[in-house]
Amino acid sequence: MTVNSDVLNSQAIDLASHGDYPEAIACFISALKMDRGNYLLWYNLGVTYRDAGNLEAAREALLAAYKLNDSDEDVLDSLSLVLLAMDREAEGFKYLEKALEINPHSPHLWNNTGVFYFHQGEYAKACDAFEHAVSLSPHYYDALYNLRDTYTELGNKVGAEECARRLKELKDIQGAPDA
């Protein structure tokens, strides 16, 4: 079998899925030596660094992916969340806003917008974002969970109870995680 960047990418993804981050990273780096202009390799490397806990390396790899493709919403979203985890909210939020410009109908991006606002203590804005995510996807467990917590912060007991009821329904139907 010929080893090329696609083979190494697949191998690295498999290794990362089993938690073998050092080997996965080594495969991505080998693949990038063959194909430095492949933004997906940079993206996958960034996600793997993130999962391995190396946020600075994740940021650098995701920025490389972004420079090669500035319109991939997954790259923008991942980069924004890495920056949030690094306490660089303002910088991260700019990438999230770009992702929302590309796909304003993504409940995932609206949920993450709410996460940013919640993290900053802007609960009314977080509430709006989580409500928008739920309006786009009424069974989106994470957004309902986050909305429940935001309603609690805002003192909206009725809203929090309604979210808790819907979370329980989803758990009973889909086997979603406990809230």
C-alpha positions in Angstrom: 0.0 0.0 0.0 1.2 3.5 -0.9 1.5 5.8 2.0 0.1 9.3 1.1 -1.4 12.1 3.0 -4.9 10.7 2.8 -3.8 7.3 4.2 -1.9 9.1 7.0 -4.9 11.3 7.7 -7.2 8.3 8.1 -4.7 6.5 10.2 -4.3 9.6 12.4 -8.0 10.0 12.9 -8.3 6.4 13.9 -5.4 6.8 16.4 -6.9 10.0 17.9 -10.3 8.3 18.2 -8.6 5.7 20.5 -6.8 8.4 22.5 -3.4 7.8 21.0 -2.7 11.5 20.5 1.1 11.4 20.2 0.9 8.9 17.4 -2.0 10.7 15.7 -0.1 14.0 15.8 3.0 12.3 14.3 0.9 11.0 11.4 -0.6 14.4 10.8 2.8 16.0 10.8 4.1 13.3 8.3 1.0 14.0 6.1 1.6 17.7 6.2 5.2 17.2 5.0 3.6 15.7 1.9 0.7 18.1 1.5 1.2 21.4 3.4 -1.6 23.1 1.6 -4.3 20.7 2.8 -6.4 22.7 5.2 -8.2 19.6 6.4 -4.9 18.1 7.7 -4.2 21.3 9.6 -7.8 21.2 10.9 -7.5 17.6 12.0 -4.2 18.3 13.6 -5.6 21.3 15.5 -8.6 19.2 16.8 -6.2 16.5 17.9 -3.9 18.9 19.7 -7.1 20.4 21.4 -8.2 16.9 22.5 -4.7 16.2 23.8 -4.9 19.4 25.9 -2.3 21.4 23.9 -4.3 24.5 23.3 -1.5 26.7 21.9 -0.5 24.1 19.3 -4.2 23.6 18.5 -4.6 27.4 18.0 -1.6 27.4 15.7 -2.8 24.5 13.6 -6.3 25.8 13.3 -5.0 29.2 12.3 -3.0 27.5 9.5 -6.2 25.8 8.4 -8.0 29.1 8.5 -5.4 30.8 6.4 -5.8 28.1 3.8 -9.6 28.1 3.9 -11.3 31.0 5.7 -14.8 29.9 4.9 -15.0 26.5 6.6 -17.4 26.9 9.5 -15.9 23.9 11.4 -12.5 25.5 11.3 -13.9 28.8 12.5 -16.0 27.1 15.2 -13.1 25.0 16.5 -10.8 27.9 16.5 -13.3 30.1 18.4 -13.7 27.4 21.1 -10.0 26.9 21.5 -9.6 30.6 21.9 -12.4 30.7 24.5 -10.6 27.9 26.4 -7.5 30.0 26.3 -9.4 33.0 27.8 -9.2 34.9 24.6 -12.9 35.5 24.3 -12.8 38.6 22.1 -10.6 37.0 19.5 -12.5 33.8 19.6 -15.8 35.5 19.2 -14.7 37.2 16.0 -14.2 33.7 14.4 -17.5 32.5 15.7 -19.2 35.6 14.1 -17.6 34.7 10.8 -18.9 31.2 11.1 -22.4 32.5 11.7 -22.1 34.8 8.7 -21.4 31.6 6.6 -24.2 29.6 8.2 -26.7 31.6 10.2 -29.0 28.6 10.4 -26.6 26.4 12.4 -28.1 25.6 15.8 -24.6 24.4 16.9 -23.1 27.9 16.1 -25.9 29.6 17.9 -25.4 27.4 20.9 -21.7 28.2 21.0 -22.6 31.9 20.7 -24.6 31.4 23.8 -21.7 29.7 25.5 -19.5 32.7 24.8 -22.1 35.1 26.2 -22.7 32.9 29.3 -18.9 32.7 29.9 -18.8 36.5 29.9 -21.8 36.7 32.3 -24.0 38.3 29.6 -27.0 36.1 30.4 -29.7 37.9 28.5 -27.6 37.7 25.3 -26.8 34.0 26.1 -30.5 33.4 26.5 -31.3 34.9 23.1 -28.6 32.8 21.5 -29.7 29.5 23.2 -33.3 30.2 22.4 -32.4 30.8 18.7 -30.5 27.4 18.7 -33.5 25.7 20.2 -35.9 27.4 17.7 -33.7 26.0 14.9 -33.5 22.5 16.5 -36.1 21.9 19.2 -34.5 18.6 20.3 -30.9 20.0 20.6 -30.0 18.6 24.0 -27.0 20.8 24.6 -28.8 24.0 23.8 -31.7 23.1 26.0 -29.3 22.2 28.8 -27.6 25.5 28.4 -30.8 27.4 28.1 -32.0 25.8 31.4 -28.9 27.0 33.1 -29.2 30.5 31.6 -32.9 30.8 32.7 -31.8 29.8 36.2 -29.2 32.6 36.2 -31.8 35.0 35.0 -34.3 33.9 37.7 -36.7 32.5 35.1 -38.0 29.5 37.1 -40.8 28.7 34.7 -38.4 28.6 31.7 -35.9 26.6 33.6 -38.5 24.1 34.6 -39.8 23.8 31.0 -36.3 23.1 29.8 -35.8 20.5 32.5 -39.1 18.8 31.5 -38.0 18.8 27.8 -34.5 17.5 28.7 -36.1 14.6 30.7 -38.4 13.8 27.7 -35.4 13.7 25.4 -33.5 11.5 27.9 -36.4 9.1 28.1 -36.8 9.0 24.3 -33.3 9.1 23.1 -31.2 8.0 26.1 -29.5 11.4 26.2 -27.1 12.1 29.2 -28.5 13.1 32.6 -29.0 16.8 33.0 
